[in-house]
């Protein structure tokens, strides 16, 4: 798999996810999303980043499980490999 979870941090006000990318060639860009649903039918927040980190801090609720998904983006911003994980 091209992307692997490194770790995540969750507080009452934010969720931060970190990942490793083993094969995405330069330039590296990623599209990160967070959702209260594991099927991602409802996206709470998303962002494009060139870092291997995404911080989500909007509209979070306490005692809710959130799911994060990160996809690689090529130079044309077309999604490639992705991973999904719970990020409480």
KAJOLIN-V556252 format. One record per helix or strand of 2 or more residues. SS is the DSSP state (2 for helix, 1 for strand). FROM is the first residue (numbers start at 0). LEN is the number of residues. If there is no record, write none. Layout:
# KAJOLIN-V556252
ss=SS from=FROM len=LEN
ss=SS from=FROM len=LEN
This chain:
# KAJOLIN-V556252
ss=1 from=2 len=8
ss=1 from=14 len=7
ss=1 from=28 len=7
ss=1 from=44 len=5
ss=1 from=52 len=4
ss=1 from=66 len=7
ss=1 from=78 len=8
